[in-house]
Amino acid sequence: MDALPDDREAAAALFLRFLLTETDYDLEPLTPEDSAAEEAAWREYQAGRDPGAPLSEVKRRLANKRRA
């Protein structure tokens, strides 16, 4: 997948804006396990087996992670 589908542009723009403006994100380096999980998830997404998550779900997960 070399191009972003049109229906994902708005979500990508919001995510990029979040990355550029968020100041209290996690700065810890990725562990080997984190990297492996990230790579596996990306392969699943590329293969079409995981459509991703809506932005509202991602925000909820991030908020829960920060509370933990």
N, CA, C, O and CB atoms as a CASP TS submission, in Angstrom:
PFRMAT TS
TARGET T0000
AUTHOR 0000-0000-0000
METHOD Language model
MODEL 1
PARENT N/A
ATOM      1  N   MET     1       0.854  -1.169   0.000  1.00  0.00           N
ATOM      2  CA  MET     1       0.000   0.000   0.000  1.00  0.00           C
ATOM      3  C   MET     1       0.899   1.230   0.000  1.00  0.00           C
ATOM      4  O   MET     1       1.544   1.530   1.005  1.00  0.00           O
ATOM      5  CB  MET     1      -0.971  -0.001   1.224  1.00  0.00           C
ATOM      6  N   ASP     2       0.942   1.927  -1.102  1.00  0.00           N
ATOM      7  CA  ASP     2       1.800   3.096  -1.231  1.00  0.00           C
ATOM      8  C   ASP     2       1.045   4.408  -1.107  1.00  0.00           C
ATOM      9  O   ASP     2       1.668   5.456  -0.938  1.00  0.00           O
ATOM     10  CB  ASP     2       2.513   3.056  -2.541  1.00  0.00           C
ATOM     11  N   ALA     3      -0.265   4.380  -1.187  1.00  0.00           N
ATOM     12  CA  ALA     3      -1.047   5.611  -1.149  1.00  0.00           C
ATOM     13  C   ALA     3      -2.115   5.514  -0.071  1.00  0.00           C
ATOM     14  O   ALA     3      -2.607   4.432   0.249  1.00  0.00           O
ATOM     15  CB  ALA     3      -1.690   5.893  -2.521  1.00  0.00           C
ATOM     16  N   LEU     4      -2.454   6.653   0.473  1.00  0.00           N
ATOM     17  CA  LEU     4      -3.494   6.730   1.485  1.00  0.00           C
ATOM     18  C   LEU     4      -4.848   6.802   0.793  1.00  0.00           C
ATOM     19  O   LEU     4      -5.062   7.675  -0.048  1.00  0.00           O
ATOM     20  CB  LEU     4      -3.280   7.951   2.417  1.00  0.00           C
ATOM     21  N   PRO     5      -5.766   5.899   1.132  1.00  0.00           N
ATOM     22  CA  PRO     5      -7.093   5.969   0.520  1.00  0.00           C
ATOM     23  C   PRO     5      -7.775   7.299   0.853  1.00  0.00           C
ATOM     24  O   PRO     5      -7.582   7.844   1.940  1.00  0.00           O
ATOM     25  CB  PRO     5      -7.966   4.789   0.994  1.00  0.00           C
ATOM     26  N   ASP     6      -8.562   7.811  -0.074  1.00  0.00           N
ATOM     27  CA  ASP     6      -9.229   9.100   0.121  1.00  0.00           C
ATOM     28  C   ASP     6     -10.046   9.155   1.406  1.00  0.00           C
ATOM     29  O   ASP     6     -10.090  10.187   2.075  1.00  0.00           O
ATOM     30  CB  ASP     6     -10.124   9.397  -1.055  1.00  0.00           C
ATOM     31  N   ASP     7     -10.694   8.045   1.749  1.00  0.00           N
ATOM     32  CA  ASP     7     -11.547   8.059   2.934  1.00  0.00           C
ATOM     33  C   ASP     7     -10.752   8.054   4.240  1.00  0.00           C
ATOM     34  O   ASP     7     -11.351   8.124   5.313  1.00  0.00           O
ATOM     35  CB  ASP     7     -12.477   6.870   2.905  1.00  0.00           C
ATOM     36  N   ARG     8      -9.433   7.975   4.182  1.00  0.00           N
ATOM     37  CA  ARG     8      -8.587   7.989   5.379  1.00  0.00           C
ATOM     38  C   ARG     8      -7.814   9.303   5.539  1.00  0.00           C
ATOM     39  O   ARG     8      -7.113   9.492   6.533  1.00  0.00           O
ATOM     40  CB  ARG     8      -7.607   6.825   5.331  1.00  0.00           C
ATOM     41  N   GLU     9      -7.940  10.210   4.566  1.00  0.00           N
ATOM     42  CA  GLU     9      -7.170  11.454   4.608  1.00  0.00           C
ATOM     43  C   GLU     9      -7.486  12.294   5.840  1.00  0.00           C
ATOM     44  O   GLU     9      -6.571  12.792   6.496  1.00  0.00           O
ATOM     45  CB  GLU     9      -7.432  12.266   3.361  1.00  0.00           C
ATOM     46  N   ALA    10      -8.746  12.455   6.157  1.00  0.00           N
ATOM     47  CA  ALA    10      -9.131  13.290   7.299  1.00  0.00           C
ATOM     48  C   ALA    10      -8.581  12.710   8.598  1.00  0.00           C
ATOM     49  O   ALA    10      -8.066  13.449   9.438  1.00  0.00           O
ATOM     50  CB  ALA    10     -10.665  13.419   7.383  1.00  0.00           C
ATOM     51  N   ALA    11      -8.686  11.396   8.766  1.00  0.00           N
ATOM     52  CA  ALA    11      -8.169  10.759   9.981  1.00  0.00           C
ATOM     53  C   ALA    11      -6.655  10.915  10.066  1.00  0.00           C
ATOM     54  O   ALA    11      -6.110  11.167  11.140  1.00  0.00           O
ATOM     55  CB  ALA    11      -8.553   9.268  10.016  1.00  0.00           C
ATOM     56  N   ALA    12      -5.983  10.764   8.934  1.00  0.00           N
ATOM     57  CA  ALA    12      -4.525  10.919   8.924  1.00  0.00           C
ATOM     58  C   ALA    12      -4.130  12.346   9.277  1.00  0.00           C
ATOM     59  O   ALA    12      -3.177  12.558  10.027  1.00  0.00           O
ATOM     60  CB  ALA    12      -3.951  10.538   7.549  1.00  0.00           C
ATOM     61  N   ALA    13      -4.849  13.320   8.746  1.00  0.00           N
ATOM     62  CA  ALA    13      -4.544  14.725   9.045  1.00  0.00           C
ATOM     63  C   ALA    13      -4.744  15.021  10.531  1.00  0.00           C
ATOM     64  O   ALA    13      -3.928  15.709  11.145  1.00  0.00           O
ATOM     65  CB  ALA    13      -5.428  15.662   8.197  1.00  0.00           C
ATOM     66  N   LEU    14      -5.823  14.503  11.104  1.00  0.00           N
ATOM     67  CA  LEU    14      -6.053  14.704  12.538  1.00  0.00           C
ATOM     68  C   LEU    14      -4.953  14.060  13.374  1.00  0.00           C
ATOM     69  O   LEU    14      -4.484  14.640  14.353  1.00  0.00           O
ATOM     70  CB  LEU    14      -7.413  14.134  12.943  1.00  0.00           C
ATOM     71  N   PHE    15      -4.550  12.865  12.981  1.00  0.00           N
ATOM     72  CA  PHE    15      -3.504  12.169  13.718  1.00  0.00           C
ATOM     73  C   PHE    15      -2.181  12.919  13.629  1.00  0.00           C
ATOM     74  O   PHE    15      -1.475  13.057  14.629  1.00  0.00           O
ATOM     75  CB  PHE    15      -3.340  10.746  13.191  1.00  0.00           C
ATOM     76  N   LEU    16      -1.845  13.398  12.447  1.00  0.00           N
ATOM     77  CA  LEU    16      -0.608  14.168  12.294  1.00  0.00           C
ATOM     78  C   LEU    16      -0.657  15.453  13.114  1.00  0.00           C
ATOM     79  O   LEU    16       0.337  15.837  13.731  1.00  0.00           O
ATOM     80  CB  LEU    16      -0.363  14.497  10.815  1.00  0.00           C
ATOM     81  N   ARG    17      -1.808  16.116  13.121  1.00  0.00           N
ATOM     82  CA  ARG    17      -1.955  17.326  13.937  1.00  0.00           C
ATOM     83  C   ARG    17      -1.758  16.982  15.413  1.00  0.00           C
ATOM     84  O   ARG    17      -1.102  17.725  16.142  1.00  0.00           O
ATOM     85  CB  ARG    17      -3.349  17.979  13.713  1.00  0.00           C
ATOM     86  N   PHE    18      -2.323  15.860  15.851  1.00  0.00           N
ATOM     87  CA  PHE    18      -2.145  15.403  17.226  1.00  0.00           C
ATOM     88  C   PHE    18      -0.665  15.182  17.530  1.00  0.00           C
ATOM     89  O   PHE    18      -0.164  15.628  18.562  1.00  0.00           O
ATOM     90  CB  PHE    18      -2.939  14.107  17.470  1.00  0.00           C
ATOM     91  N   LEU    19       0.028  14.495  16.628  1.00  0.00           N
ATOM     92  CA  LEU    19       1.451  14.220  16.846  1.00  0.00           C
ATOM     93  C   LEU    19       2.272  15.498  16.942  1.00  0.00           C
ATOM     94  O   LEU    19       3.231  15.566  17.710  1.00  0.00           O
ATOM     95  CB  LEU    19       1.993  13.347  15.727  1.00  0.00           C
ATOM     96  N   LEU    20       1.904  16.495  16.176  1.00  0.00           N
ATOM     97  CA  LEU    20       2.661  17.745  16.164  1.00  0.00           C
ATOM     98  C   LEU    20       2.342  18.650  17.347  1.00  0.00           C
ATOM     99  O   LEU    20       3.154  19.506  17.696  1.00  0.00           O
ATOM    100  CB  LEU    20       2.396  18.485  14.888  1.00  0.00           C
ATOM    101  N   THR    21       1.182  18.479  17.968  1.00  0.00           N
ATOM    102  CA  THR    21       0.781  19.395  19.042  1.00  0.00           C
ATOM    103  C   THR    21       0.747  18.762  20.421  1.00  0.00           C
ATOM    104  O   THR    21       0.774  19.482  21.419  1.00  0.00           O
ATOM    105  CB  THR    21      -0.560  19.956  18.740  1.00  0.00           C
ATOM    106  N   GLU    22       0.689  17.463  20.507  1.00  0.00           N
ATOM    107  CA  GLU    22       0.611  16.780  21.808  1.00  0.00           C
ATOM    108  C   GLU    22       1.939  16.924  22.537  1.00  0.00           C
ATOM    109  O   GLU    22       2.996  16.648  21.971  1.00  0.00           O
ATOM    110  CB  GLU    22       0.248  15.275  21.630  1.00  0.00           C
ATOM    111  N   THR    23       1.884  17.354  23.783  1.00  0.00           N
ATOM    112  CA  THR    23       3.121  17.594  24.518  1.00  0.00           C
ATOM    113  C   THR    23       3.416  16.567  25.598  1.00  0.00           C
ATOM    114  O   THR    23       4.543  16.506  26.090  1.00  0.00           O
ATOM    115  CB  THR    23       3.072  18.938  25.134  1.00  0.00           C
ATOM    116  N   ASP    24       2.444  15.766  25.977  1.00  0.00           N
ATOM    117  CA  ASP    24       2.696  14.829  27.075  1.00  0.00           C
ATOM    118  C   ASP    24       2.618  13.369  26.610  1.00  0.00           C
ATOM    119  O   ASP    24       2.127  12.508  27.340  1.00  0.00           O
ATOM    120  CB  ASP    24       1.694  15.066  28.208  1.00  0.00           C
ATOM    121  N   TYR    25       3.089  13.104  25.431  1.00  0.00           N
ATOM    122  CA  TYR    25       3.084  11.733  24.937  1.00  0.00           C
ATOM    123  C   TYR    25       4.242  10.951  25.550  1.00  0.00           C
ATOM    124  O   TYR    25       5.160  11.531  26.130  1.00  0.00           O
ATOM    125  CB  TYR    25       3.171  11.709  23.396  1.00  0.00           C
ATOM    126  N   ASP    26       4.187   9.678  25.419  1.00  0.00           N
ATOM    127  CA  ASP    26       5.152   8.757  26.008  1.00  0.00           C
ATOM    128  C   ASP    26       6.473   8.816  25.244  1.00  0.00           C
ATOM    129  O   ASP    26       6.506   8.543  24.044  1.00  0.00           O
ATOM    130  CB  ASP    26       4.596   7.320  26.014  1.00  0.00           C
ATOM    131  N   LEU    27       7.547   9.165  25.920  1.00  0.00           N
ATOM    132  CA  LEU    27       8.847   9.278  25.274  1.00  0.00           C
ATOM    133  C   LEU    27       9.751   8.070  25.538  1.00  0.00           C
ATOM    134  O   LEU    27      10.926   8.080  25.172  1.00  0.00           O
ATOM    135  CB  LEU    27       9.534  10.536  25.739  1.00  0.00           C
ATOM    136  N   GLU    28       9.214   7.052  26.162  1.00  0.00           N
ATOM    137  CA  GLU    28      10.025   5.870  26.437  1.00  0.00           C
ATOM    138  C   GLU    28      10.354   5.148  25.133  1.00  0.00           C
ATOM    139  O   GLU    28       9.513   5.070  24.237  1.00  0.00           O
ATOM    140  CB  GLU    28       9.294   4.919  27.414  1.00  0.00           C
ATOM    141  N   PRO    29      11.576   4.619  25.021  1.00  0.00           N
ATOM    142  CA  PRO    29      11.911   3.872  23.801  1.00  0.00           C
ATOM    143  C   PRO    29      11.087   2.592  23.708  1.00  0.00           C
ATOM    144  O   PRO    29      10.674   2.027  24.720  1.00  0.00           O
ATOM    145  CB  PRO    29      13.417   3.536  23.766  1.00  0.00           C
ATOM    146  N   LEU    30      10.859   2.149  22.485  1.00  0.00           N
ATOM    147  CA  LEU    30      10.121   0.907  22.282  1.00  0.00           C
ATOM    148  C   LEU    30      10.962  -0.288  22.719  1.00  0.00           C
ATOM    149  O   LEU    30      12.166  -0.342  22.470  1.00  0.00           O
ATOM    150  CB  LEU    30       9.705   0.760  20.810  1.00  0.00           C
ATOM    151  N   THR    31      10.314  -1.230  23.365  1.00  0.00           N
ATOM    152  CA  THR    31      10.980  -2.482  23.703  1.00  0.00           C
ATOM    153  C   THR    31      10.966  -3.370  22.453  1.00  0.00           C
ATOM    154  O   THR    31      10.215  -3.099  21.517  1.00  0.00           O
ATOM    155  CB  THR    31      10.279  -3.196  24.925  1.00  0.00           C
ATOM    156  N   PRO    32      11.782  -4.417  22.429  1.00  0.00           N
ATOM    157  CA  PRO    32      11.708  -5.348  21.291  1.00  0.00           C
ATOM    158  C   PRO    32      10.304  -5.947  21.128  1.00  0.00           C
ATOM    159  O   PRO    32       9.855  -6.182  20.006  1.00  0.00           O
ATOM    160  CB  PRO    32      12.733  -6.476  21.470  1.00  0.00           C
ATOM    161  N   GLU    33       9.622  -6.188  22.236  1.00  0.00           N
ATOM    162  CA  GLU    33       8.261  -6.728  22.177  1.00  0.00           C
ATOM    163  C   GLU    33       7.304  -5.714  21.555  1.00  0.00           C
ATOM    164  O   GLU    33       6.447  -6.079  20.750  1.00  0.00           O
ATOM    165  CB  GLU    33       7.776  -7.122  23.584  1.00  0.00           C
ATOM    166  N   ASP    34       7.453  -4.416  21.934  1.00  0.00           N
ATOM    167  CA  ASP    34       6.619  -3.367  21.351  1.00  0.00           C
ATOM    168  C   ASP    34       6.836  -3.292  19.844  1.00  0.00           C
ATOM    169  O   ASP    34       5.882  -3.212  19.069  1.00  0.00           O
ATOM    170  CB  ASP    34       6.923  -2.006  22.005  1.00  0.00           C
ATOM    171  N   SER    35       8.090  -3.318  19.446  1.00  0.00           N
ATOM    172  CA  SER    35       8.421  -3.237  18.016  1.00  0.00           C
ATOM    173  C   SER    35       7.835  -4.418  17.245  1.00  0.00           C
ATOM    174  O   SER    35       7.295  -4.246  16.152  1.00  0.00           O
ATOM    175  CB  SER    35       9.947  -3.190  17.820  1.00  0.00           C
ATOM    176  N   ALA    36       7.941  -5.616  17.817  1.00  0.00           N
ATOM    177  CA  ALA    36       7.400  -6.805  17.158  1.00  0.00           C
ATOM    178  C   ALA    36       5.879  -6.704  17.033  1.00  0.00           C
ATOM    179  O   ALA    36       5.322  -7.043  15.989  1.00  0.00           O
ATOM    180  CB  ALA    36       7.790  -8.079  17.937  1.00  0.00           C
ATOM    181  N   ALA    37       5.207  -6.242  18.084  1.00  0.00           N
ATOM    182  CA  ALA    37       3.750  -6.094  18.039  1.00  0.00           C
ATOM    183  C   ALA    37       3.344  -5.041  17.018  1.00  0.00           C
ATOM    184  O   ALA    37       2.361  -5.216  16.297  1.00  0.00           O
ATOM    185  CB  ALA    37       3.204  -5.722  19.425  1.00  0.00           C
ATOM    186  N   GLU    38       4.094  -3.957  16.955  1.00  0.00           N
ATOM    187  CA  GLU    38       3.811  -2.904  15.988  1.00  0.00           C
ATOM    188  C   GLU    38       3.958  -3.426  14.556  1.00  0.00           C
ATOM    189  O   GLU    38       3.110  -3.158  13.705  1.00  0.00           O
ATOM    190  CB  GLU    38       4.743  -1.705  16.216  1.00  0.00           C
ATOM    191  N   GLU    39       5.016  -4.158  14.297  1.00  0.00           N
ATOM    192  CA  GLU    39       5.236  -4.723  12.966  1.00  0.00           C
ATOM    193  C   GLU    39       4.148  -5.727  12.589  1.00  0.00           C
ATOM    194  O   GLU    39       3.679  -5.742  11.451  1.00  0.00           O
ATOM    195  CB  GLU    39       6.603  -5.393  12.902  1.00  0.00           C
ATOM    196  N   ALA    40       3.750  -6.562  13.547  1.00  0.00           N
ATOM    197  CA  ALA    40       2.701  -7.548  13.282  1.00  0.00           C
ATOM    198  C   ALA    40       1.373  -6.852  12.977  1.00  0.00           C
ATOM    199  O   ALA    40       0.651  -7.259  12.067  1.00  0.00           O
ATOM    200  CB  ALA    40       2.540  -8.502  14.485  1.00  0.00           C
ATOM    201  N   ALA    41       1.055  -5.814  13.732  1.00  0.00           N
ATOM    202  CA  ALA    41      -0.186  -5.073  13.504  1.00  0.00           C
ATOM    203  C   ALA    41      -0.163  -4.398  12.135  1.00  0.00           C
ATOM    204  O   ALA    41      -1.172  -4.389  11.430  1.00  0.00           O
ATOM    205  CB  ALA    41      -0.402  -4.024  14.612  1.00  0.00           C
ATOM    206  N   TRP    42       0.980  -3.834  11.759  1.00  0.00           N
ATOM    207  CA  TRP    42       1.090  -3.188  10.459  1.00  0.00           C
ATOM    208  C   TRP    42       0.892  -4.208   9.334  1.00  0.00           C
ATOM    209  O   TRP    42       0.224  -3.908   8.345  1.00  0.00           O
ATOM    210  CB  TRP    42       2.455  -2.490  10.319  1.00  0.00           C
ATOM    211  N   ARG    43       1.462  -5.405   9.471  1.00  0.00           N
ATOM    212  CA  ARG    43       1.282  -6.451   8.457  1.00  0.00           C
ATOM    213  C   ARG    43      -0.197  -6.853   8.349  1.00  0.00           C
ATOM    214  O   ARG    43      -0.708  -7.054   7.247  1.00  0.00           O
ATOM    215  CB  ARG    43       2.151  -7.691   8.798  1.00  0.00           C
ATOM    216  N   GLU    44      -0.874  -6.968   9.485  1.00  0.00           N
ATOM    217  CA  GLU    44      -2.297  -7.308   9.486  1.00  0.00           C
ATOM    218  C   GLU    44      -3.102  -6.236   8.755  1.00  0.00           C
ATOM    219  O   GLU    44      -3.989  -6.539   7.957  1.00  0.00           O
ATOM    220  CB  GLU    44      -2.816  -7.474  10.931  1.00  0.00           C
ATOM    221  N   TYR    45      -2.775  -4.986   9.040  1.00  0.00           N
ATOM    222  CA  TYR    45      -3.482  -3.873   8.395  1.00  0.00           C
ATOM    223  C   TYR    45      -3.232  -3.887   6.886  1.00  0.00           C
ATOM    224  O   TYR    45      -4.167  -3.750   6.097  1.00  0.00           O
ATOM    225  CB  TYR    45      -3.036  -2.518   9.001  1.00  0.00           C
ATOM    226  N   GLN    46      -1.975  -4.052   6.489  1.00  0.00           N
ATOM    227  CA  GLN    46      -1.637  -4.064   5.065  1.00  0.00           C
ATOM    228  C   GLN    46      -2.316  -5.216   4.330  1.00  0.00           C
ATOM    229  O   GLN    46      -2.686  -5.083   3.163  1.00  0.00           O
ATOM    230  CB  GLN    46      -0.127  -4.156   4.885  1.00  0.00           C
ATOM    231  N   ALA    47      -2.477  -6.331   5.006  1.00  0.00           N
ATOM    232  CA  ALA    47      -3.112  -7.500   4.399  1.00  0.00           C
ATOM    233  C   ALA    47      -4.636  -7.375   4.362  1.00  0.00           C
ATOM    234  O   ALA    47      -5.319  -8.233   3.802  1.00  0.00           O
ATOM    235  CB  ALA    47      -2.718  -8.757   5.159  1.00  0.00           C
ATOM    236  N   GLY    48      -5.162  -6.312   4.957  1.00  0.00           N
ATOM    237  CA  GLY    48      -6.607  -6.102   4.947  1.00  0.00           C
ATOM    238  C   GLY    48      -7.354  -6.863   6.009  1.00  0.00           C
ATOM    239  O   GLY    48      -8.583  -6.922   5.982  1.00  0.00           O
ATOM    240  N   ARG    49      -6.627  -7.452   6.954  1.00  0.00           N
ATOM    241  CA  ARG    49      -7.290  -8.228   8.009  1.00  0.00           C
ATOM    242  C   ARG    49      -7.666  -7.364   9.202  1.00  0.00           C
ATOM    243  O   ARG    49      -8.404  -7.811  10.080  1.00  0.00           O
ATOM    244  CB  ARG    49      -6.394  -9.365   8.467  1.00  0.00           C
ATOM    245  N   ASP    50      -7.167  -6.131   9.246  1.00  0.00           N
ATOM    246  CA  ASP    50      -7.489  -5.221  10.350  1.00  0.00           C
ATOM    247  C   ASP    50      -7.775  -3.851   9.757  1.00  0.00           C
ATOM    248  O   ASP    50      -6.867  -3.214   9.224  1.00  0.00           O
ATOM    249  CB  ASP    50      -6.322  -5.149  11.404  1.00  0.00           C
ATOM    250  N   PRO    51      -9.010  -3.386   9.837  1.00  0.00           N
ATOM    251  CA  PRO    51      -9.339  -2.093   9.241  1.00  0.00           C
ATOM    252  C   PRO    51      -8.854  -0.901  10.060  1.00  0.00           C
ATOM    253  O   PRO    51      -9.062   0.246   9.666  1.00  0.00           O
ATOM    254  CB  PRO    51     -10.819  -1.992   9.053  1.00  0.00           C
ATOM    255  N   GLY    52      -8.217  -1.161  11.187  1.00  0.00           N
ATOM    256  CA  GLY    52      -7.786  -0.064  12.045  1.00  0.00           C
ATOM    257  C   GLY    52      -8.870   0.258  13.060  1.00  0.00           C
ATOM    258  O   GLY    52      -9.846  -0.478  13.198  1.00  0.00           O
ATOM    259  N   ALA    53      -8.690   1.357  13.763  1.00  0.00           N
ATOM    260  CA  ALA    53      -9.651   1.747  14.787  1.00  0.00           C
ATOM    261  C   ALA    53     -10.077   3.190  14.540  1.00  0.00           C
ATOM    262  O   ALA    53      -9.276   4.002  14.077  1.00  0.00           O
ATOM    263  CB  ALA    53      -9.049   1.580  16.215  1.00  0.00           C
ATOM    264  N   PRO    54     -11.332   3.512  14.845  1.00  0.00           N
ATOM    265  CA  PRO    54     -11.773   4.897  14.715  1.00  0.00           C
ATOM    266  C   PRO    54     -10.979   5.794  15.673  1.00  0.00           C
ATOM    267  O   PRO    54     -10.513   5.333  16.714  1.00  0.00           O
ATOM    268  CB  PRO    54     -13.295   5.013  14.995  1.00  0.00           C
ATOM    269  N   LEU    55     -10.829   7.059  15.321  1.00  0.00           N
ATOM    270  CA  LEU    55     -10.072   7.989  16.145  1.00  0.00           C
ATOM    271  C   LEU    55     -10.612   8.045  17.571  1.00  0.00           C
ATOM    272  O   LEU    55      -9.834   8.150  18.519  1.00  0.00           O
ATOM    273  CB  LEU    55     -10.097   9.376  15.524  1.00  0.00           C
ATOM    274  N   SER    56     -11.922   7.976  17.737  1.00  0.00           N
ATOM    275  CA  SER    56     -12.507   8.018  19.081  1.00  0.00           C
ATOM    276  C   SER    56     -12.017   6.845  19.937  1.00  0.00           C
ATOM    277  O   SER    56     -11.785   6.998  21.136  1.00  0.00           O
ATOM    278  CB  SER    56     -14.045   8.000  18.995  1.00  0.00           C
ATOM    279  N   GLU    57     -11.864   5.680  19.311  1.00  0.00           N
ATOM    280  CA  GLU    57     -11.370   4.502  20.035  1.00  0.00           C
ATOM    281  C   GLU    57      -9.898   4.671  20.395  1.00  0.00           C
ATOM    282  O   GLU    57      -9.485   4.318  21.499  1.00  0.00           O
ATOM    283  CB  GLU    57     -11.567   3.224  19.193  1.00  0.00           C
ATOM    284  N   VAL    58      -9.113   5.205  19.478  1.00  0.00           N
ATOM    285  CA  VAL    58      -7.695   5.440  19.749  1.00  0.00           C
ATOM    286  C   VAL    58      -7.541   6.427  20.904  1.00  0.00           C
ATOM    287  O   VAL    58      -6.717   6.210  21.791  1.00  0.00           O
ATOM    288  CB  VAL    58      -6.974   5.970  18.484  1.00  0.00           C
ATOM    289  N   LYS    59      -8.314   7.496  20.905  1.00  0.00           N
ATOM    290  CA  LYS    59      -8.253   8.477  21.993  1.00  0.00           C
ATOM    291  C   LYS    59      -8.630   7.836  23.326  1.00  0.00           C
ATOM    292  O   LYS    59      -8.003   8.109  24.350  1.00  0.00           O
ATOM    293  CB  LYS    59      -9.183   9.669  21.698  1.00  0.00           C
ATOM    294  N   ARG    60      -9.664   6.978  23.312  1.00  0.00           N
ATOM    295  CA  ARG    60     -10.087   6.306  24.547  1.00  0.00           C
ATOM    296  C   ARG    60      -8.974   5.415  25.076  1.00  0.00           C
ATOM    297  O   ARG    60      -8.700   5.406  26.276  1.00  0.00           O
ATOM    298  CB  ARG    60     -11.363   5.474  24.307  1.00  0.00           C
ATOM    299  N   ARG    61      -8.328   4.662  24.177  1.00  0.00           N
ATOM    300  CA  ARG    61      -7.237   3.775  24.597  1.00  0.00           C
ATOM    301  C   ARG    61      -6.060   4.571  25.159  1.00  0.00           C
ATOM    302  O   ARG    61      -5.469   4.183  26.167  1.00  0.00           O
ATOM    303  CB  ARG    61      -6.768   2.911  23.419  1.00  0.00           C
ATOM    304  N   LEU    62      -5.723   5.685  24.505  1.00  0.00           N
ATOM    305  CA  LEU    62      -4.623   6.526  24.996  1.00  0.00           C
ATOM    306  C   LEU    62      -4.950   7.101  26.375  1.00  0.00           C
ATOM    307  O   LEU    62      -4.093   7.135  27.258  1.00  0.00           O
ATOM    308  CB  LEU    62      -4.334   7.671  24.001  1.00  0.00           C
ATOM    309  N   ALA    63      -6.180   7.546  26.552  1.00  0.00           N
ATOM    310  CA  ALA    63      -6.577   8.102  27.858  1.00  0.00           C
ATOM    311  C   ALA    63      -6.490   7.043  28.936  1.00  0.00           C
ATOM    312  O   ALA    63      -6.026   7.326  30.041  1.00  0.00           O
ATOM    313  CB  ALA    63      -8.005   8.676  27.800  1.00  0.00           C
ATOM    314  N   ASN    64      -6.927   5.827  28.640  1.00  0.00           N
ATOM    315  CA  ASN    64      -6.841   4.731  29.607  1.00  0.00           C
ATOM    316  C   ASN    64      -5.389   4.383  29.913  1.00  0.00           C
ATOM    317  O   ASN    64      -5.051   4.088  31.059  1.00  0.00           O
ATOM    318  CB  ASN    64      -7.579   3.493  29.082  1.00  0.00           C
ATOM    319  N   LYS    65      -4.543   4.415  28.918  1.00  0.00           N
ATOM    320  CA  LYS    65      -3.121   4.081  29.119  1.00  0.00           C
ATOM    321  C   LYS    65      -2.464   5.120  30.029  1.00  0.00           C
ATOM    322  O   LYS    65      -1.655   4.775  30.891  1.00  0.00           O
ATOM    323  CB  LYS    65      -2.369   4.007  27.753  1.00  0.00           C
ATOM    324  N   ARG    66      -2.816   6.389  29.833  1.00  0.00           N
ATOM    325  CA  ARG    66      -2.230   7.454  30.665  1.00  0.00           C
ATOM    326  C   ARG    66      -2.651   7.329  32.119  1.00  0.00           C
ATOM    327  O   ARG    66      -1.885   7.652  33.027  1.00  0.00           O
ATOM    328  CB  ARG    66      -2.632   8.827  30.133  1.00  0.00           C
ATOM    329  N   ARG    67      -3.880   6.855  32.336  1.00  0.00           N
ATOM    330  CA  ARG    67      -4.375   6.699  33.714  1.00  0.00           C
ATOM    331  C   ARG    67      -3.714   5.535  34.434  1.00  0.00           C
ATOM    332  O   ARG    67      -3.630   5.513  35.662  1.00  0.00           O
ATOM    333  CB  ARG    67      -5.883   6.502  33.711  1.00  0.00           C
ATOM    334  N   ALA    68      -3.246   4.569  33.654  1.00  0.00           N
ATOM    335  CA  ALA    68      -2.670   3.347  34.245  1.00  0.00           C
ATOM    336  C   ALA    68      -1.291   3.605  34.838  1.00  0.00           C
ATOM    337  O   ALA    68      -0.667   2.689  35.373  1.00  0.00           O
ATOM    338  CB  ALA    68      -2.579   2.237  33.193  1.00  0.00           C
TER
END
